[in-house]
Amino acid sequence: MEEVKEKENGRGKERGRRKGREGRGKEKKGREGREGRGGERKGRERRGRRGKKKVADCKVPQEISHGFVAFSTPQNLTTYQSEIRYFCQEPFYQMVPNVTGIFTCDAKGAWRSSELGSRLPSCQPVCGQPSRPLPSLVKRIIGGRNAEPGFFPWQALIVVEDTSRIPNNRWFGSGALLSESWVLTAAHVLCSQRRDNTVTAVSKEHVNVYLGLHDVRNKIDAVNRTVEEIIVHESFNIQNYNHDIALVKLKEKVTMGPYIMPVCLPQEQHELGGPQPNTLGLVAGWGISNPNITVDEVISSEMQTLSDILQYVKLPVVLHAECKTSYESRSGNYSVTENMFCAGYYEGGKDTCLGDSGAAFVIRDLDNRRWVAQGLVSWGGPEECGSEQVYGVYTKVSNYVDWLQEKTGWTFLDSSLEKR
């Protein structure tokens, strides 16, 4: 009996062990199943993420000064393959370099141009193209003519107050705007003879520049700028006015508009040769007659000028040999160098004297219709201005284009004419 019980107990233990093993097996399979299902779910999630690839977004495009951005889509999309285009504020600014300005959003999320890559264009001032066209150069203007506002948007009035100069400690001249920051003028406008007879450039603190000035009675219409730097040509000779050229850097840039625009410098090959004899040019000024006045008087109704309104004249370029002969025949040591040219009429006339010192003598390039500064009002003979065969002498700007670019670090090139 006991033997039978022991056998049954043995079989029971065996069944218990077997059931334990089966339970553990089921648990293992359950665990493996759960793990398999979890891995399958993760795989699906990974595949889902791969299927929902993130679209590149170039974000809002960078702005450029004096320009704006236009989007190719009404929704102003900035995502992959979206297109934008840059424009400049015409007619006062133009794109440099001369490109389409089209950019496309690439796969890396960057705006790129087929012409410039990731580099942005800039908007630079248009030169020599007044918004109000100047009249034709067909006939002579006797005694000068009133300019309309905007005819000479590059005209600058330069006012100097230097109490160390003798006999006059206040004087002024004109200049021509070249860019947002630079004004071109004659060196003698910015030089002062000290009480010890030495000649030196005036201090920048003593100079003010007025732009957009048309009627000297309306000073509120002008833009006034102080000066950051004055550069007088290092070879300027005050005895014969050779190299009579200088630069003024404005402390604050000016914004271009219908009354303030730069003039062009000689750029084309035929311009770099200087003005040709008998070519007509224009020169503007207020006919300022009294240099010893205050700054307030310069821009007020009491200003000692021949005209409150800016005036201009047309003058022909004179054959260089004729001008040299004319001055060499006079008493005194007059030298018309290769850095100068003359303009005026043989019979004389007051209109030869109208331009203020440092004002630009401009000639229109018939090919591209730009007004180019070929000369700066420099000096004249000993006789009364306007006498017969007394020509005005001008600094030949074409001889100094390289010097101007070197000193300013600016090319002053019209991008529409670039061959590069």
C-alpha atoms as one frame of an Amber mdcrd trajectory, in Angstrom:
protein
   0.000   0.000   0.000   2.743   2.344   0.940   4.513   1.375  -2.232   1.479
   2.388  -4.333   1.271   5.743  -2.539   4.921   6.450  -3.233   4.399   5.716
  -6.933   1.406   8.058  -7.100   3.368  10.761  -5.276   6.186  10.354  -7.774
   3.819  10.624 -10.711   2.230  13.762  -9.121   5.568  15.434  -8.687   6.457
  14.605 -12.278   3.172  16.098 -13.510   3.857  19.222 -11.389   7.292  19.606
 -12.843   5.917  19.094 -16.362   3.202  21.723 -15.825   5.815  24.109 -14.424
   7.933  23.605 -17.501   4.905  24.140 -19.771   3.974  27.330 -17.868   7.430
  28.696 -18.162   7.405  27.912 -21.903   4.088  29.718 -22.403   5.415  32.704
 -20.473   8.505  32.766 -22.669   6.427  32.582 -25.833   4.184  35.364 -24.548
   7.174  37.480 -23.787   8.657  36.788 -27.214   5.322  37.612 -28.838   5.073
  40.875 -27.009   8.630  41.773 -27.964   7.968  40.851 -31.575   4.848  42.974
 -31.713   6.751  45.879 -30.105   9.549  45.602 -32.666   7.006  45.464 -35.448
   5.356  48.617 -34.132   8.721  50.430 -33.901   9.506  49.339 -37.435   6.224
  50.767 -38.661   6.951  54.033 -36.816  10.410  54.239 -38.385   8.969  53.578
 -41.823   6.317  56.238 -41.157   8.934  58.775 -40.199  10.887  57.988 -43.343
   7.733  58.424 -45.378   7.053  61.880 -43.825  10.393  63.528 -44.822  10.695
  67.183 -43.646  10.315  69.772 -46.459  13.126  72.386 -46.651  12.097  75.901
 -45.600  14.292  78.881 -46.523  12.411  81.202 -44.147  11.773  84.905 -44.787
  14.411  86.237 -47.268  16.916  88.856 -46.182  16.133  92.444 -47.146  18.477
  94.725 -49.112  18.880  98.488 -48.664  16.893 100.604 -51.137  15.242  97.472
 -52.537  12.426  95.013 -51.875  11.534  91.331 -52.363   8.631  89.954 -54.412
   7.339  86.369 -54.032   6.350  84.195 -57.001   3.332  82.739 -55.157   0.302
  84.549 -53.655   0.874  82.683 -50.381   4.462  84.017 -50.135   5.784  80.466
 -49.792   9.361  80.010 -48.585   9.566  76.207 -48.927  11.610  74.016 -51.285
  11.638  75.259 -54.926   9.760  78.477 -54.040  10.996  81.520 -55.957  11.590
  85.157 -54.999  12.940  88.160 -56.865  14.808  91.235 -55.637  14.084  94.680
 -57.058  15.646  98.112 -56.502  13.824 101.391 -55.954  13.850 102.709 -59.496
  14.636 105.117 -61.057  17.034 106.204 -58.333  18.736 102.868 -57.600  19.899
  99.997 -59.791  20.939  96.431 -59.082  24.662  95.685 -58.784  25.786  93.480
 -60.380  23.327  93.748 -63.266  21.441  90.453 -62.710  17.819  89.242 -62.692
  17.679  89.084 -58.886  15.849  85.718 -58.937  16.517  83.286 -56.047  15.130
  79.766 -55.479  14.807  77.805 -52.213  17.132  74.779 -52.420  16.936  71.368
 -50.698  19.202  72.577 -47.872  16.889  75.428 -46.955  18.926  78.261 -48.493
  17.967  80.900 -51.067  20.246  80.537 -54.073  20.678  82.402 -57.365  21.994
  80.809 -60.553  23.969  84.030 -61.077  25.224  84.890 -57.579  24.900  81.695
 -55.539  24.023  82.661 -51.969  25.440  86.199 -52.313  22.841  88.975 -52.388
  22.867  91.823 -54.937  22.926  95.438 -53.760  21.029  98.529 -54.860  23.388
 101.347 -55.837  22.497 104.899 -56.905  21.837 105.548 -60.585  24.206 108.254
 -61.837  23.834 111.022 -64.387  20.151 110.513 -65.167  18.049 113.292 -63.616
  14.379 112.452 -63.242  13.703 115.787 -64.932  15.512 115.708 -68.283  17.782
 118.646 -69.050  17.010 120.665 -72.201  18.843 120.115 -75.453  22.295 121.612
 -76.060  21.542 123.212 -79.393  21.834 126.944 -78.819  23.659 129.289 -76.504
  21.983 130.617 -73.371  22.926 134.267 -73.008  23.689 135.099 -69.378  22.492
 131.782 -68.026  19.073 130.321 -67.386  17.201 129.320 -64.242  17.366 125.596
 -63.590  14.230 123.675 -62.737  14.300 121.703 -59.459  15.945 118.367 -60.171
  17.852 119.491 -63.276  21.200 119.204 -61.440  20.520 116.761 -58.580  24.271
 116.268 -58.026  24.908 119.972 -57.279  26.339 120.517 -53.797  27.018 123.762
 -51.949  30.160 123.536 -49.806  30.415 126.067 -46.988  33.733 126.603 -45.162
  34.327 128.585 -41.989  38.002 128.800 -41.070  39.005 131.691 -38.848  42.699
 131.001 -39.455  42.473 131.976 -43.122  43.304 135.465 -44.301  41.906 137.778
 -45.488  38.575 135.898 -45.645  37.735 133.363 -42.986  34.438 132.278 -44.531
  33.973 131.126 -48.092  32.235 128.515 -50.159  32.154 126.694 -53.453  30.258
 123.957 -55.214  30.771 120.256 -55.694  29.194 117.228 -57.343  27.740 114.205
 -55.571  29.398 110.929 -56.665  27.708 108.434 -54.340  25.772 108.212 -51.076
  28.878 109.370 -49.184  31.302 111.157 -51.535  31.318 114.657 -53.048  33.781
 115.778 -55.711  35.089 119.345 -55.757  38.128 121.480 -56.548  41.088 121.369
 -54.153  41.297 125.159 -53.851  37.784 125.215 -52.322  39.097 123.180 -49.382
  42.543 124.747 -48.968  43.410 127.619 -46.696  46.322 130.026 -46.624  47.359
 130.393 -42.984  48.646 133.537 -41.345  52.189 132.180 -41.717  51.579 131.903
 -45.521  51.486 128.112 -45.507  48.709 126.388 -47.459  46.860 123.437 -45.983
  43.546 121.622 -46.204  40.846 123.012 -43.944  39.671 121.014 -40.957  36.634
 118.807 -41.569  34.900 120.443 -38.592  34.821 123.714 -40.561  32.936 122.310
 -43.564  29.219 121.820 -44.221  27.662 120.387 -47.380  24.174 121.188 -48.675
  22.473 118.905 -51.194  19.149 119.262 -52.973  19.427 123.053 -52.687  17.682
 124.923 -55.478  16.504 128.279 -54.140  18.878 129.663 -51.506  15.907 131.302
 -49.774  14.425 127.886 -48.978  17.074 126.258 -46.822  14.501 123.912 -45.298
  14.368 122.042 -48.614  18.091 121.241 -48.540  19.822 118.266 -46.938  22.659
 119.362 -44.651  25.616 117.078 -43.927  28.721 117.441 -41.816  32.012 115.957
 -42.988  33.860 112.811 -41.961  36.953 113.206 -44.147  38.582 115.626 -46.605
  41.041 114.349 -49.224  42.947 116.970 -51.235  45.118 115.750 -54.104  48.626
 115.335 -52.727  50.156 117.126 -55.747  47.840 120.132 -55.755  49.845 123.264
 -56.566  48.228 126.453 -55.330  50.556 128.539 -57.532  49.205 127.219 -60.843
  46.189 125.136 -59.671  47.551 121.950 -61.216  45.811 118.834 -59.785  42.936
 120.999 -58.537  40.749 118.175 -57.305  39.522 116.968 -53.902  37.017 114.676
 -52.215  34.660 115.187 -49.289  33.270 112.194 -47.408  29.946 112.883 -45.735
  29.520 111.800 -42.134  26.046 110.477 -42.894  24.913 108.927 -46.179  22.242
 110.620 -48.267  19.194 108.913 -49.752  18.629 109.399 -53.464  15.497 110.958
 -54.886  14.355 113.393 -57.582  16.476 116.246 -56.134  19.531 114.305 -54.962
  21.331 111.961 -57.385  25.008 111.453 -58.254  26.717 112.444 -61.474  28.684
 109.853 -63.452  32.445 109.759 -63.765  34.120 109.049 -67.119  33.906 105.293
 -67.680  33.667 104.461 -71.365  36.837 104.537 -73.440  35.806 107.649 -75.360
  34.963 109.425 -72.094  38.330 108.635 -70.523  40.066 110.609 -73.262  38.597
 113.842 -71.924  36.177 116.270 -73.558  36.580 116.898 -77.274  36.919 120.464
 -78.687  33.626 122.195 -79.560  31.626 119.756 -77.448  28.948 121.578 -75.464
  28.767 121.089 -71.720  26.708 122.452 -68.860  27.860 124.071 -65.644  25.582
 125.261 -62.862  25.880 127.693 -59.976  24.302 130.489 -58.038  26.855 133.015
 -59.317  28.097 133.588 -55.783  29.904 136.911 -55.693  30.870 137.642 -52.077
  32.956 135.011 -50.321  33.086 136.744 -46.928  29.671 135.819 -45.550  28.374
 133.602 -42.777  26.848 130.166 -43.120  23.400 131.537 -42.283  23.735 134.175
 -44.996  24.760 131.542 -47.523  21.410 129.798 -47.190  19.199 132.840 -46.589
  17.704 135.548 -48.737  20.622 137.868 -47.843  23.084 135.599 -49.624  25.321
 137.600 -51.920  24.629 135.834 -55.215  23.764 136.855 -58.716  20.694 134.660
 -58.411  18.678 133.050 -55.628  17.779 130.272 -58.036  20.372 127.802 -59.319
  21.358 128.768 -62.861  23.165 126.984 -65.642  24.932 127.777 -68.879  26.050
 125.900 -71.979  29.689 126.344 -72.926  31.810 124.822 -75.695  35.107 123.078
 -74.962  37.990 125.088 -76.446  40.895 123.592 -78.381  43.698 123.026 -75.868
  46.340 124.766 -77.988  44.130 127.829 -78.390  43.579 128.077 -74.650  47.293
 127.696 -73.881  48.163 130.406 -76.402  45.519 132.718 -74.993  46.946 132.540
 -71.472  50.621 132.460 -72.428  50.156 135.744 -74.298  49.135 137.482 -71.084
  51.386 139.024 -68.507  51.829 136.743 -65.545  52.763 133.149 -65.084  49.759
 131.196 -66.337  50.100 127.534 -67.092  47.374 125.475 -68.745  48.593 121.938
 -68.068  47.490 118.595 -69.510  45.374 118.167 -66.383  43.166 121.077 -67.458
  40.880 122.062 -70.309  39.159 125.320 -71.225  35.594 126.221 -72.091  33.854
 129.418 -73.117  33.316 131.714 -76.060  35.979 133.702 -77.912  33.923 136.873
 -77.622  33.511 136.341 -73.899  30.294 137.039 -72.035  29.176 136.915 -68.429
  27.846 133.378 -68.812  31.428 132.096 -68.809  31.694 133.199 -65.174  28.522
 131.739 -63.774  29.753 128.384 -62.464  30.819 128.338 -58.819  34.303 127.081
 -57.939  34.360 123.293 -57.774  31.128 122.869 -59.733  30.996 120.063 -62.289
  31.217 120.722 -66.021  28.972 117.956 -67.342  28.710 116.510 -70.832  25.992
 114.129 -71.954  27.152 110.829 -73.391  24.926 110.398 -76.447  25.325 106.605
 -76.472  23.982 105.871 -72.999  22.333 109.249 -72.204  24.241 109.692 -68.947
  25.583 113.037 -67.743  29.308 112.716 -67.050  31.450 115.068 -64.940  34.326
 115.900 -67.287  35.511 119.044 -65.522  35.544 121.056 -62.297  35.465 124.868
 -62.275  39.050 125.790 -61.367  40.358 129.228 -62.401  40.326 132.041 -64.960
  42.487 134.877 -66.259  43.350 138.222 -64.618  40.908 140.293 -66.660  37.331
 140.753 -65.629  35.466 137.517 -66.033  33.586 137.501 -69.312  36.191 139.521
 -71.224  37.004 138.597 -74.800  39.151 135.476 -75.174  39.169 134.840 -71.412
  38.222 131.215 -71.075  37.269 129.364 -67.950  39.777 126.693 -66.952  38.581
 123.355 -65.624  40.241 120.376 -63.957  40.182 117.446 -66.412  38.388 114.799
 -64.327  39.163 111.949 -66.740  42.828 112.146 -65.661  41.852 111.325 -62.072
  39.422 108.405 -62.286  42.015 105.963 -60.919  42.941 108.391 -58.131  39.294
 108.795 -57.152  38.755 105.044 -57.009  41.947 104.517 -55.014  41.082 107.146
 -52.409  37.462 106.129 -51.927  37.693 102.369 -52.463  34.595 102.741 -54.633
  34.387 102.051 -58.367  31.623 104.570 -59.237  30.838 102.352 -62.227  27.377
 102.306 -63.763  26.440  98.602 -63.541  24.420  98.814 -66.750  27.680  99.538
 -68.591  29.790  96.822 -66.962  31.332  94.380 -69.395  32.303  91.868 -66.712
